[in-house]
Amino acid sequence: MKRIARLLCVAAIALFAIPQQADAQFFKKLKEAAANVVKETIIGEQTTESNNATAKDAPAMSFVTGASGVSVGNPASKHFDVEFVEAIGNAASNTVTITLKATSKDLNYADVTMGKWNIKAYDADGNEYVRCTFSEKKNMPAGVPVKFELAKIAKVPATVKSFVLVYVDYIVDINDIRSYDNDLSSFIQLKNVPITWQ
């Protein structure tokens, strides 16, 4: 695009250098064309830069709110659906276990993990909680809902009745469908997660 802009500028300079009769319409059209080419070149450069930035950043997360009132954001939604099932708190150990249900859209996946390595939960006071155990790998046949019990979240007081936000990592070994540790926007996100204490 820069090459075309340069070529157009050289052509415009050559036209001005050649003695010719002034034609207001011609110069007006030439000026508009040059302005459009320059504008396209500048916009093209901005688009290229923003594409480099968005390669690192995940697209804006869209959330689906289920019957439980929990909103689920799934960056891998073209591969599988995710639903919130429950969050059970154990008052004796001050742990919370979240269960999700995932359904593969069109492929069978083996060795799928959700909430195994990295879970971050936040309460309304801004306290952060992390996992203290690991979750199991499971197979995810196409079209069949599979429940995933995530790793237990530790040191949660029984006074916490809900999590405002929970980040859940996931790994599907086929095709490198996964979240990335340094990019929370690539995690499954749960909003307004109620905790049932036992």
Secondary structure, 3 states (H helix, E strand, C coil): CHHHHHHHHHHHHHHHHCCCCCCHHHHHHHHHHHHHHHHHHHHHHHHHHHHHHHHHCCCCCCEEECCCCCEEECCCCCCEEEEEEEEEEECCCCEEEEEEEEEECCCCEEEEEEEEEEEEEECCCCCEEEECCCCCCEEECECCCEEEECCCECCCCCCCCEEEEEEEEEEECHHHEECECCEHHHCEEEEEEECEEC
